[in-house]
């Protein structure tokens, strides 16, 4: 995206390619957590997600009505 701009090249030379480093660290964390969390649930557009995770099917309590003003 920004690889062709002189400022980006200078920042990479001074500080390192931070986006690449962050992406690599995120992939490493994802790989280490996948065995613990399992694969992500399958989501199909137009259909609600399946499963019974926390709060699934639970509605919050209704808010109390505002008091009448005189």
Secondary structure, 3 states (H helix, E strand, C coil): CCCCCHHHHHHHHHHCCHHHHHHHHHHHHHHHHHHHHCCCCCCCCCCCCCCCCCCCCCCCCCCCCCCCCC
